Amino acid sequence: MVTTLLVVVVILALIFDYTNGFHDAANSIATIVSTKVLTPFQAVLWAALFNFVAYFMIKDHKVANYVAKIVVEHYVTMHVILAGLIAAITWNLITWWFGIPSSSSHTLIGGFAGAGMTNALYMGSNALLAVNMHYIIPIVLCIFLAPFIGSLIGYTITIIILHICKNARPAAAERWFKVLQLVSSALLSFFHGANDAQKVMGILYLSLISSNIIGAGAAMPNWIPLACYSAIALGTMSGGWKIVKTMGTKITKITPLEGVSAETAAAVTLGITEHFGIPVSTTHTITGAIIGVGLTKRISAVRWGVTINLVWAWVITIPISALIAGLVFVLLRAIG
């Protein structure tokens, strides 16, 4: 029975990584598509390539280790992992359908935590004892900090570039920024893959421990990173056009210069958080960077109505995913 559950968990984990890829493809390609530097097809291939390149470059897996510690080990079972994955996939598909750029990272974390808390109740414990608040609190704080930092860096980079290029001929400058946007988009895609693929790696690693395939503290098998980076890259190649439209046009109008600034700001923010092993949201980070770029023109350049709706989606993602996971866990327990 455990072997069957393990196979199901592995399949669902990779399906989630795939949905993460096409759901979050907008993060990497929205600006480069909206500025017409690449066609949508070219953009998803470009982003998927650098999603996968991260496999060869990132070896410490700090983010994966962080995610694996969100639920206290005593409350982690295969049913908890399975319920968390089902909830995460469900919320990813719902938000993708409605074109809402919510966080795939946070839905996975919320689902995992919610299932763990429900299991604690089944075991007669306080639900809050199932989650490591030391790990949850930074994630919750980053719902607001990541977009703020991305916005601040995006604003700063844009101001610096505008100052440096104030005497440049507009046509020549735009040609250069279209080339540079290929670089900034590649960097963003690289850190998107590096950050987001690791979250599922942590879940798969836990599933092997829970199934007694490996012992706690054992090295992560090589097939896990390879499978996760492959799945997220394939998902990115599938695109997520409804979310691309929201990210690339509805928040603020983006030029190649501003695309370079936003993508670079998001890549820098994700690089910093990956270095410290904090699983922040790529979606929140690039959204904040786009807002920061828009603010360099004027406050009204940002469509605040759209932005406020996005913030609400961010805030409710973790609790809704936790609730769905709790219900799925109850159903799985009833089935046996």
Residue frames as qw, qx, qy, qz and C-alpha x, y, z in Angstrom:
[[0.000, 0.885, 0.465, 0.000, 0.00, 0.00, 0.00],
 [0.314, -0.786, 0.110, 0.522, 2.86, 2.36, 0.88],
 [0.422, -0.115, 0.598, 0.672, 4.52, 1.62, -2.46],
 [0.203, 0.635, 0.653, 0.360, 1.33, 2.46, -4.33],
 [0.159, -0.934, -0.252, 0.197, 0.93, 5.67, -2.37],
 [0.430, -0.557, 0.312, 0.639, 4.54, 6.59, -3.08],
 [0.364, 0.211, 0.653, 0.630, 4.03, 6.15, -6.82],
 [0.037, 0.824, 0.536, 0.181, 0.88, 8.29, -6.68],
 [0.318, -0.860, -0.055, 0.396, 2.69, 10.99, -4.68],
 [0.448, -0.294, 0.461, 0.708, 5.62, 11.07, -7.11],
 [0.257, 0.464, 0.661, 0.531, 3.27, 11.36, -10.10],
 [0.104, -0.901, -0.419, -0.040, 1.20, 14.11, -8.44],
 [0.430, -0.699, 0.087, 0.565, 4.33, 15.97, -7.32],
 [0.366, -0.083, 0.539, 0.754, 5.60, 16.09, -10.90],
 [0.093, 0.680, 0.630, 0.362, 2.13, 17.08, -12.14],
 [0.251, -0.899, -0.237, 0.269, 2.19, 19.94, -9.64],
 [0.425, -0.471, 0.318, 0.705, 5.65, 20.97, -10.86],
 [0.286, 0.312, 0.653, 0.628, 4.28, 20.92, -14.40],
 [0.062, -0.848, -0.501, -0.162, 1.31, 23.12, -13.40],
 [0.408, -0.748, -0.013, 0.523, 3.75, 25.35, -11.54],
 [0.427, -0.116, 0.477, 0.759, 5.66, 25.77, -14.80],
 [0.117, 0.489, 0.592, 0.630, 2.71, 26.78, -17.00],
 [0.274, -0.858, -0.428, 0.074, 1.08, 28.76, -14.18],
 [0.397, -0.787, 0.074, 0.467, 4.27, 30.71, -13.45],
 [0.613, 0.271, 0.396, 0.627, 5.54, 30.90, -17.04],
 [0.082, 0.912, 0.282, 0.286, 3.97, 34.35, -17.04],
 [0.501, -0.811, 0.070, 0.294, 6.48, 35.46, -14.43],
 [0.594, -0.298, 0.451, 0.596, 9.37, 34.83, -16.79],
 [0.365, 0.231, 0.620, 0.655, 7.89, 35.76, -20.15],
 [0.107, 0.825, 0.535, -0.148, 5.13, 38.34, -19.57],
 [0.076, -0.844, 0.092, 0.523, 7.36, 41.38, -19.97],
 [0.262, -0.338, 0.677, 0.599, 9.41, 40.00, -22.85],
 [0.252, 0.450, 0.808, 0.286, 6.20, 39.10, -24.72],
 [0.062, 0.876, 0.417, -0.233, 4.44, 42.39, -23.98],
 [0.105, -0.774, 0.276, 0.561, 7.46, 44.34, -25.29],
 [0.817, 0.558, 0.043, -0.140, 7.47, 42.09, -28.42],
 [0.113, -0.702, 0.687, 0.147, 11.13, 41.15, -27.97],
 [0.055, -0.101, 0.979, 0.166, 10.11, 37.51, -28.49],
 [0.600, -0.182, -0.465, -0.625, 6.97, 35.85, -29.74],
 [0.744, -0.408, 0.282, -0.449, 5.04, 33.85, -27.14],
 [0.991, 0.095, -0.091, 0.028, 6.35, 30.55, -28.56],
 [0.567, 0.517, -0.395, 0.506, 9.96, 31.77, -28.58],
 [0.247, -0.638, 0.376, -0.625, 9.55, 33.18, -25.08],
 [0.876, -0.339, 0.183, -0.291, 8.34, 29.94, -23.47],
 [0.919, 0.233, -0.188, 0.256, 11.17, 27.98, -25.09],
 [0.293, 0.627, -0.374, 0.617, 13.66, 30.57, -23.84],
 [0.496, -0.565, 0.340, -0.565, 12.24, 30.49, -20.31],
 [0.979, -0.141, 0.021, -0.143, 12.02, 26.68, -20.20],
 [0.746, 0.426, -0.345, 0.378, 15.66, 26.38, -21.27],
 [0.139, 0.532, -0.484, 0.681, 16.87, 28.50, -18.37],
 [0.779, -0.412, 0.137, -0.452, 14.44, 26.84, -15.95],
 [0.995, -0.004, -0.080, 0.062, 16.31, 23.62, -16.67],
 [0.502, 0.589, -0.395, 0.495, 19.81, 25.16, -16.72],
 [0.410, -0.670, 0.351, -0.510, 19.34, 25.75, -12.98],
 [0.982, -0.171, -0.013, -0.075, 19.58, 21.95, -12.53],
 [0.815, 0.296, -0.205, 0.454, 23.26, 22.06, -13.46],
 [0.206, 0.599, -0.255, 0.730, 24.07, 25.12, -11.36],
 [0.501, -0.541, 0.269, -0.620, 22.15, 24.77, -8.07],
 [0.640, 0.101, -0.756, 0.090, 23.42, 21.96, -5.87],
 [0.034, 0.195, -0.679, 0.707, 22.82, 23.03, -2.26],
 [0.401, -0.426, -0.741, -0.328, 18.98, 22.61, -2.28],
 [0.068, -0.013, -0.545, 0.835, 18.46, 25.02, 0.65],
 [0.504, -0.047, -0.065, -0.860, 14.90, 25.84, -0.41],
 [0.714, -0.072, -0.648, -0.257, 14.02, 22.12, -0.63],
 [0.430, -0.070, -0.740, 0.512, 15.32, 21.58, 2.91],
 [0.172, -0.028, 0.288, -0.942, 13.29, 24.56, 4.13],
 [0.648, -0.074, -0.303, -0.695, 10.02, 23.24, 2.66],
 [0.659, -0.044, -0.750, 0.016, 10.67, 19.78, 4.09],
 [0.298, -0.089, -0.673, 0.671, 10.72, 21.25, 7.60],
 [0.306, -0.309, -0.102, -0.895, 7.45, 23.20, 7.44],
 [0.819, -0.359, -0.181, -0.409, 5.44, 20.36, 8.99],
 [0.409, -0.575, 0.667, -0.239, 6.84, 18.74, 12.14],
 [0.293, 0.300, -0.882, -0.213, 8.18, 15.29, 11.24],
 [0.219, 0.076, 0.886, -0.402, 5.93, 13.53, 13.78],
 [0.508, 0.499, 0.425, -0.559, 2.85, 14.62, 11.81],
 [0.359, 0.528, -0.525, -0.563, 4.14, 13.88, 8.31],
 [0.656, 0.083, 0.749, -0.044, 2.55, 10.86, 6.64],
 [0.227, 0.086, 0.724, 0.645, 1.99, 9.86, 3.03],
 [0.047, 0.724, 0.682, 0.097, -1.64, 10.93, 3.35],
 [0.177, -0.820, -0.114, 0.532, -0.53, 14.37, 4.52],
 [0.239, -0.363, 0.521, 0.735, 1.80, 14.72, 1.54],
 [0.169, 0.340, 0.816, 0.435, -0.84, 13.42, -0.87],
 [0.013, -0.823, -0.549, 0.143, -3.55, 15.76, 0.46],
 [0.204, -0.723, 0.092, 0.653, -1.17, 18.75, 0.26],
 [0.220, -0.147, 0.663, 0.700, -0.32, 18.00, -3.36],
 [0.111, 0.551, 0.785, 0.260, -3.96, 17.53, -4.41],
 [0.085, -0.863, -0.351, 0.352, -4.89, 20.85, -2.78],
 [0.237, -0.585, 0.304, 0.714, -1.98, 22.64, -4.43],
 [0.201, 0.109, 0.761, 0.607, -2.79, 21.31, -7.89],
 [0.047, 0.707, 0.705, 0.028, -6.46, 22.20, -7.42],
 [0.109, -0.862, -0.162, 0.469, -5.75, 25.83, -6.45],
 [0.273, -0.365, 0.515, 0.726, -3.16, 26.18, -9.22],
 [0.169, 0.319, 0.796, 0.486, -5.71, 25.08, -11.82],
 [0.018, -0.817, -0.556, 0.148, -8.47, 27.32, -10.40],
 [0.164, -0.796, 0.049, 0.581, -6.27, 30.44, -10.41],
 [0.270, -0.166, 0.658, 0.683, -4.85, 29.59, -13.84],
 [0.183, 0.542, 0.780, 0.254, -8.37, 29.24, -15.26],
 [0.035, -0.923, -0.366, 0.110, -9.32, 32.70, -14.02],
 [0.512, 0.648, -0.047, 0.562, -5.98, 34.22, -15.02],
 [0.442, -0.879, 0.093, -0.152, -4.98, 35.08, -11.45],
 [0.576, 0.505, -0.535, 0.356, -1.19, 35.16, -10.89],
 [0.711, -0.649, 0.155, -0.220, -1.27, 33.59, -7.44],
 [0.039, -0.676, 0.733, -0.066, 1.73, 31.84, -5.92],
 [0.861, 0.082, -0.486, -0.127, 2.33, 28.18, -6.75],
 [0.365, 0.279, -0.701, 0.545, 4.88, 28.15, -3.93],
 [0.293, -0.190, 0.479, -0.806, 2.39, 29.34, -1.35],
 [0.822, -0.041, -0.137, -0.551, -0.35, 26.97, -2.45],
 [0.755, 0.147, -0.625, 0.130, 2.04, 24.03, -2.02],
 [0.189, 0.214, -0.643, 0.711, 3.19, 25.29, 1.39],
 [0.508, -0.154, 0.224, -0.818, -0.39, 26.03, 2.48],
 [0.855, 0.012, -0.360, -0.373, -1.62, 22.65, 1.32],
 [0.620, 0.164, -0.690, 0.336, 1.20, 20.79, 3.08],
 [0.013, -0.188, 0.560, -0.807, 0.70, 22.75, 6.31],
 [0.634, -0.121, 0.027, -0.764, -3.10, 22.37, 6.22],
 [0.849, 0.012, -0.501, -0.169, -2.90, 18.60, 5.79],
 [0.460, 0.167, -0.687, 0.537, -0.36, 18.36, 8.61],
 [0.244, -0.191, 0.395, -0.865, -2.56, 20.40, 10.93],
 [0.789, -0.089, -0.177, -0.582, -5.58, 18.22, 10.14],
 [0.759, 0.083, -0.634, 0.126, -3.54, 15.11, 10.88],
 [0.148, 0.220, -0.621, 0.737, -2.56, 16.62, 14.23],
 [0.568, -0.165, 0.163, -0.790, -6.26, 17.01, 15.09],
 [0.868, 0.017, -0.418, -0.267, -6.82, 13.35, 14.19],
 [0.634, 0.131, -0.639, 0.415, -3.97, 12.45, 16.54],
 [0.521, -0.728, -0.435, 0.096, -5.56, 14.44, 19.36],
 [0.516, -0.228, -0.081, 0.822, -3.00, 17.25, 19.27],
 [0.101, 0.805, 0.128, -0.571, -3.24, 21.00, 18.86],
 [0.717, 0.633, 0.245, 0.160, -3.28, 21.73, 15.11],
 [0.143, 0.956, -0.244, 0.078, -0.70, 24.50, 15.48],
 [0.609, -0.566, 0.544, 0.111, 1.79, 22.02, 16.94],
 [0.850, 0.274, 0.412, 0.181, 2.03, 20.37, 13.52],
 [0.528, 0.768, 0.044, 0.359, 3.70, 23.33, 11.82],
 [0.625, -0.227, -0.126, 0.736, 7.11, 24.83, 12.50],
 [0.053, 0.956, 0.268, -0.103, 6.21, 28.47, 13.04],
 [0.411, -0.633, 0.337, 0.562, 9.91, 29.31, 12.81],
 [0.333, 0.010, 0.701, 0.630, 9.63, 28.38, 9.11],
 [0.161, 0.692, 0.682, 0.173, 6.07, 29.56, 8.44],
 [0.126, -0.861, -0.217, 0.442, 6.45, 33.13, 9.74],
 [0.223, -0.460, 0.425, 0.747, 9.18, 34.17, 7.25],
 [0.194, 0.282, 0.798, 0.496, 7.06, 32.79, 4.39],
 [0.006, -0.812, -0.580, 0.064, 4.03, 34.81, 5.52],
 [0.212, -0.768, 0.027, 0.603, 6.14, 37.94, 5.95],
 [0.281, -0.221, 0.605, 0.711, 7.54, 37.48, 2.44],
 [0.271, 0.658, 0.688, 0.143, 4.01, 37.74, 1.00],
 [0.028, 0.981, 0.170, -0.087, 4.51, 41.45, 1.58],
 [0.409, -0.715, 0.359, 0.440, 8.31, 41.75, 1.73],
 [0.594, 0.055, 0.630, 0.497, 9.10, 40.03, -1.59],
 [0.341, 0.748, 0.447, 0.353, 6.97, 42.36, -3.75],
 [0.193, -0.971, -0.012, 0.139, 8.15, 45.37, -1.73],
 [0.530, -0.520, 0.466, 0.481, 11.81, 44.45, -2.22],
 [0.536, 0.314, 0.622, 0.476, 11.20, 43.68, -5.89],
 [0.156, 0.916, 0.343, 0.137, 9.43, 47.02, -6.29],
 [0.326, -0.886, 0.162, 0.287, 12.22, 48.94, -4.57],
 [0.549, -0.283, 0.577, 0.533, 14.96, 47.30, -6.64],
 [0.449, 0.542, 0.603, 0.376, 12.93, 47.70, -9.86],
 [0.018, 0.982, 0.188, -0.025, 12.37, 51.39, -9.14],
 [0.420, -0.754, 0.327, 0.385, 16.05, 51.94, -8.32],
 [0.581, -0.018, 0.629, 0.516, 17.36, 50.11, -11.40],
 [0.358, 0.737, 0.505, 0.272, 14.99, 52.03, -13.68],
 [0.112, -0.983, -0.013, 0.143, 16.06, 55.41, -12.25],
 [0.507, -0.542, 0.484, 0.463, 19.74, 54.49, -12.66],
 [0.543, 0.254, 0.650, 0.466, 19.24, 53.34, -16.26],
 [0.218, 0.891, 0.375, 0.133, 17.24, 56.46, -17.14],
 [0.255, -0.907, 0.175, 0.287, 20.00, 58.64, -15.73],
 [0.546, -0.310, 0.601, 0.495, 22.74, 56.76, -17.62],
 [0.397, 0.319, 0.710, 0.485, 20.81, 56.79, -20.90],
 [0.122, 0.780, 0.367, -0.491, 19.38, 60.32, -20.72],
 [0.124, 0.700, -0.339, -0.616, 21.43, 61.44, -23.73],
 [0.357, -0.040, 0.876, 0.321, 21.03, 58.25, -25.78],
 [0.387, 0.097, -0.446, -0.801, 19.07, 58.19, -29.03],
 [0.707, -0.036, 0.409, -0.576, 15.70, 56.51, -28.30],
 [0.876, 0.333, -0.219, -0.270, 15.81, 54.16, -31.30],
 [0.488, 0.472, -0.694, 0.241, 19.35, 52.96, -30.54],
 [0.259, -0.326, 0.690, -0.592, 18.60, 52.60, -26.83],
 [0.825, 0.038, 0.208, -0.524, 15.51, 50.52, -27.52],
 [0.804, 0.378, -0.454, -0.072, 17.50, 48.14, -29.74],
 [0.241, 0.421, -0.757, 0.437, 20.03, 47.64, -26.95],
 [0.458, -0.194, 0.573, -0.651, 17.37, 47.08, -24.31],
 [0.892, 0.155, -0.110, -0.411, 15.67, 44.47, -26.46],
 [0.661, 0.358, -0.633, 0.187, 18.95, 42.54, -26.48],
 [0.003, -0.339, 0.687, -0.643, 19.44, 43.09, -22.75],
 [0.711, -0.146, 0.207, -0.656, 15.93, 41.88, -22.08],
 [0.863, 0.162, -0.468, -0.103, 16.93, 38.47, -23.39],
 [0.403, 0.287, -0.692, 0.526, 19.61, 38.39, -20.69],
 [0.297, -0.225, 0.476, -0.797, 17.35, 39.66, -17.89],
 [0.836, -0.026, -0.100, -0.538, 14.57, 37.26, -18.88],
 [0.759, 0.204, -0.608, 0.111, 17.06, 34.37, -18.86],
 [0.140, 0.278, -0.669, 0.675, 18.23, 35.35, -15.37],
 [0.569, -0.149, 0.273, -0.762, 14.66, 35.51, -14.10],
 [0.888, 0.081, -0.314, -0.326, 13.83, 32.13, -15.65],
 [0.543, 0.290, -0.708, 0.346, 16.97, 30.64, -14.11],
 [0.054, -0.180, 0.651, -0.735, 16.08, 31.77, -10.60],
 [0.733, -0.058, -0.001, -0.678, 12.43, 30.86, -11.12],
 [0.849, 0.117, -0.507, -0.091, 13.51, 27.29, -11.86],
 [0.388, 0.275, -0.693, 0.542, 16.07, 27.29, -9.04],
 [0.274, -0.180, 0.481, -0.813, 13.55, 28.51, -6.49],
 [0.741, 0.003, 0.048, -0.670, 10.33, 26.79, -7.49],
 [0.774, 0.181, -0.593, -0.127, 11.59, 23.34, -8.53],
 [0.235, 0.275, -0.780, 0.511, 13.21, 22.91, -5.13],
 [0.520, -0.194, 0.352, -0.753, 9.89, 23.15, -3.31],
 [0.921, 0.068, -0.149, -0.353, 8.63, 19.92, -4.84],
 [0.578, 0.378, -0.673, 0.264, 12.06, 18.37, -4.33],
 [0.150, -0.319, 0.655, -0.669, 11.56, 18.87, -0.60],
 [0.777, -0.028, 0.183, -0.601, 8.14, 17.20, -0.74],
 [0.870, 0.270, -0.394, -0.123, 9.47, 14.20, -2.70],
 [0.311, 0.416, -0.729, 0.447, 12.39, 13.83, -0.32],
 [0.441, -0.221, 0.539, -0.683, 9.94, 13.68, 2.59],
 [0.878, 0.102, -0.066, -0.463, 7.82, 11.09, 0.79],
 [0.704, 0.331, -0.616, 0.119, 10.83, 8.77, 0.47],
 [0.023, 0.312, -0.719, 0.621, 11.55, 9.15, 4.19],
 [0.634, -0.077, 0.319, -0.700, 7.89, 8.54, 5.10],
 [0.909, 0.206, -0.216, -0.291, 7.92, 5.40, 2.93],
 [0.728, -0.513, 0.444, 0.101, 11.11, 4.18, 4.62],
 [0.820, 0.539, -0.002, 0.194, 12.89, 4.14, 1.26],
 [0.479, 0.460, -0.358, 0.656, 15.66, 6.32, 2.69],
 [0.509, -0.514, -0.519, 0.455, 16.50, 7.39, 6.20],
 [0.077, -0.986, -0.144, 0.009, 16.17, 10.89, 7.62],
 [0.314, -0.815, 0.361, 0.327, 19.29, 12.89, 6.84],
 [0.722, 0.078, 0.560, 0.399, 20.21, 10.75, 3.83],
 [0.085, -0.312, 0.392, 0.861, 21.40, 12.46, 0.65],
 [0.617, 0.498, 0.205, -0.574, 18.68, 13.38, -1.84],
 [0.702, 0.156, 0.630, 0.293, 18.60, 10.88, -4.74],
 [0.174, -0.267, 0.399, 0.860, 19.78, 12.41, -8.02],
 [0.073, 0.402, 0.787, 0.462, 16.57, 11.55, -9.87],
 [0.082, -0.758, -0.558, 0.328, 14.53, 13.98, -7.75],
 [0.061, -0.655, 0.102, 0.746, 16.22, 17.23, -8.91],
 [0.094, -0.098, 0.730, 0.670, 16.37, 15.97, -12.50],
 [0.013, 0.512, 0.842, 0.171, 12.67, 15.07, -12.54],
 [0.076, -0.780, -0.431, 0.447, 11.57, 18.32, -10.86],
 [0.074, -0.558, 0.276, 0.779, 13.57, 20.64, -13.10],
 [0.075, 0.077, 0.817, 0.567, 12.38, 18.72, -16.16],
 [0.003, 0.622, 0.782, -0.025, 8.73, 18.92, -15.10],
 [0.045, -0.783, -0.237, 0.573, 8.80, 22.65, -14.39],
 [0.092, -0.387, 0.501, 0.768, 10.59, 23.35, -17.68],
 [0.050, 0.281, 0.867, 0.409, 8.01, 21.31, -19.62],
 [0.026, -0.737, -0.623, 0.259, 5.24, 23.19, -17.82],
 [0.083, -0.656, 0.077, 0.746, 6.81, 26.53, -18.75],
 [0.096, -0.094, 0.718, 0.683, 6.88, 25.44, -22.40],
 [0.032, 0.535, 0.833, 0.138, 3.11, 24.99, -22.18],
 [0.016, 0.326, 0.088, 0.941, 2.67, 28.66, -21.25],
 [0.112, -0.563, -0.720, 0.391, -0.11, 30.32, -19.28],
 [0.225, 0.377, 0.343, 0.830, -1.49, 32.99, -21.58],
 [0.307, -0.814, -0.421, -0.257, -4.28, 34.33, -19.37],
 [0.594, -0.697, -0.100, 0.388, -1.76, 35.15, -16.65],
 [0.529, 0.057, 0.254, 0.808, 0.71, 36.55, -19.20],
 [0.035, 0.682, 0.396, 0.614, -1.93, 39.09, -20.15],
 [0.485, -0.840, -0.243, -0.007, -2.45, 40.14, -16.54],
 [0.675, -0.496, 0.082, 0.539, 1.27, 40.40, -15.76],
 [0.519, 0.067, 0.368, 0.769, 2.36, 41.94, -19.04],
 [0.058, 0.436, 0.390, 0.809, -0.33, 44.50, -19.74],
 [0.391, -0.723, -0.504, -0.267, -2.87, 44.96, -16.96],
 [0.575, -0.580, -0.272, 0.509, -0.58, 46.14, -14.14],
 [0.012, -0.833, 0.128, 0.538, 1.26, 48.81, -16.15],
 [0.748, 0.661, -0.048, 0.007, 2.49, 49.30, -19.71],
 [0.709, -0.486, 0.360, 0.362, 6.03, 47.95, -20.12],
 [0.489, 0.807, -0.311, -0.114, 8.80, 49.07, -22.53],
 [0.862, 0.226, -0.369, 0.263, 12.00, 47.08, -23.21],
 [0.165, 0.522, -0.490, 0.678, 13.93, 49.32, -20.79],
 [0.572, -0.392, 0.325, -0.643, 11.34, 48.73, -18.10],
 [0.968, 0.008, -0.193, -0.163, 11.24, 45.02, -18.91],
 [0.623, 0.364, -0.520, 0.457, 14.99, 44.80, -18.28],
 [0.135, -0.464, 0.463, -0.743, 14.58, 46.65, -14.97],
 [0.786, -0.258, 0.127, -0.547, 11.66, 44.52, -13.76],
 [0.955, 0.101, -0.280, 0.000, 13.21, 41.19, -14.73],
 [0.479, 0.420, -0.533, 0.556, 16.60, 42.10, -13.29],
 [0.337, -0.455, 0.396, -0.723, 15.03, 43.29, -10.04],
 [0.907, -0.168, 0.028, -0.384, 13.02, 40.07, -9.69],
 [0.859, 0.255, -0.395, 0.202, 16.06, 37.92, -10.54],
 [0.204, 0.487, -0.543, 0.653, 18.20, 39.72, -7.94],
 [0.581, -0.377, 0.309, -0.652, 15.50, 39.31, -5.27],
 [0.974, -0.021, -0.088, -0.210, 15.05, 35.61, -6.04],
 [0.678, 0.407, -0.492, 0.363, 18.81, 35.09, -6.10],
 [0.091, -0.494, 0.533, -0.681, 19.13, 36.60, -2.62],
 [0.754, -0.250, 0.263, -0.547, 16.28, 34.54, -1.16],
 [0.946, 0.175, -0.272, -0.035, 17.53, 31.34, -2.81],
 [0.405, 0.503, -0.586, 0.489, 20.95, 31.97, -1.27],
 [0.258, -0.327, 0.596, -0.686, 19.35, 32.11, 2.17],
 [0.117, -0.104, -0.987, -0.028, 17.04, 29.17, 1.40],
 [0.311, 0.333, 0.494, -0.740, 13.75, 31.07, 1.80],
 [0.251, 0.327, 0.832, 0.371, 10.94, 29.79, -0.48],
 [0.192, 0.472, 0.166, -0.844, 9.48, 33.11, -1.66],
 [0.598, 0.585, 0.538, -0.106, 6.96, 33.56, -4.44],
 [0.389, 0.029, 0.478, 0.787, 8.28, 34.28, -7.92],
 [0.040, 0.703, 0.601, 0.378, 4.84, 35.69, -8.75],
 [0.315, -0.888, -0.254, 0.218, 4.90, 38.20, -5.90],
 [0.520, -0.465, 0.223, 0.681, 8.46, 39.23, -6.68],
 [0.302, 0.191, 0.536, 0.765, 8.01, 39.99, -10.39],
 [0.074, -0.805, -0.543, -0.228, 4.68, 41.71, -9.72],
 [0.399, -0.816, -0.115, 0.402, 6.36, 43.99, -7.21],
 [0.465, -0.243, 0.381, 0.761, 9.18, 44.69, -9.67],
 [0.187, 0.505, 0.602, 0.590, 6.69, 45.63, -12.41],
 [0.225, -0.894, -0.386, 0.015, 4.92, 47.98, -9.98],
 [0.494, -0.625, 0.084, 0.598, 8.25, 49.57, -9.04],
 [0.377, 0.079, 0.510, 0.769, 9.03, 50.18, -12.70],
 [0.015, 0.714, 0.583, 0.388, 5.59, 51.71, -13.24],
 [0.360, -0.841, -0.280, 0.290, 6.09, 54.08, -10.30],
 [0.474, -0.265, 0.214, 0.812, 9.10, 55.69, -12.01],
 [0.113, 0.430, 0.514, 0.734, 6.65, 57.24, -14.49],
 [0.335, -0.336, 0.146, -0.868, 3.93, 58.30, -12.09],
 [0.329, -0.026, 0.816, -0.475, 1.74, 56.73, -9.42],
 [0.685, 0.370, 0.232, -0.582, -1.26, 56.62, -11.76],
 [0.434, 0.473, -0.682, -0.349, 0.75, 54.56, -14.28],
 [0.047, 0.048, -0.983, 0.170, 0.09, 51.54, -12.06],
 [0.561, -0.319, -0.444, -0.621, -3.43, 50.12, -12.29],
 [0.132, -0.305, 0.726, -0.602, -4.01, 49.89, -8.56],
 [0.793, -0.025, 0.131, -0.595, -7.41, 48.20, -8.90],
 [0.862, 0.264, -0.430, -0.052, -5.76, 45.21, -10.59],
 [0.322, 0.433, -0.687, 0.487, -2.92, 45.27, -8.06],
 [0.450, -0.282, 0.502, -0.683, -5.25, 45.22, -5.05],
 [0.916, 0.067, -0.062, -0.390, -7.10, 42.22, -6.51],
 [0.709, 0.368, -0.571, 0.192, -3.77, 40.43, -6.89],
 [0.010, -0.417, 0.661, -0.624, -2.86, 41.14, -3.27],
 [0.737, -0.157, 0.282, -0.593, -6.15, 39.63, -2.11],
 [0.920, 0.223, -0.294, -0.130, -5.36, 36.51, -4.15],
 [0.439, 0.449, -0.656, 0.419, -1.94, 36.32, -2.50],
 [0.308, -0.372, 0.550, -0.681, -3.35, 36.70, 1.02],
 [0.828, -0.057, 0.220, -0.512, -6.01, 34.00, 0.64],
 [0.680, 0.399, -0.597, -0.146, -3.82, 31.43, -1.17],
 [0.178, 0.284, -0.866, 0.372, -2.24, 29.85, 1.91],
 [0.431, -0.001, 0.636, -0.641, -5.44, 29.58, 4.04],
 [0.790, 0.290, -0.053, -0.538, -7.60, 28.35, 1.13],
 [0.597, 0.392, -0.699, -0.042, -4.99, 25.78, 0.13],
 [0.033, -0.225, 0.842, -0.490, -4.76, 24.66, 3.77],
 [0.625, 0.110, 0.393, -0.666, -8.55, 24.31, 3.95],
 [0.787, 0.360, -0.336, -0.372, -8.72, 22.29, 0.72],
 [0.404, 0.376, -0.816, 0.174, -5.88, 20.05, 1.93],
 [0.294, -0.143, 0.728, -0.603, -7.63, 19.49, 5.24],
 [0.768, 0.218, 0.160, -0.580, -10.82, 18.40, 3.48],
 [0.713, 0.421, -0.537, -0.162, -8.88, 16.12, 1.13],
 [0.116, 0.351, -0.854, 0.367, -7.04, 14.59, 4.10],
 [0.552, -0.003, 0.557, -0.620, -10.35, 13.83, 5.83],
 [0.822, 0.353, -0.116, -0.433, -11.61, 12.20, 2.63],
 [0.523, 0.460, -0.716, 0.047, -8.44, 10.13, 2.26],
 [0.149, -0.243, 0.820, -0.496, -8.73, 8.96, 5.84],
 [0.711, 0.137, 0.338, -0.601, -12.36, 7.99, 5.27],
 [0.783, 0.420, -0.373, -0.268, -11.42, 6.00, 2.18],
 [0.907, -0.358, 0.206, 0.078, -8.68, 4.31, 4.14]]
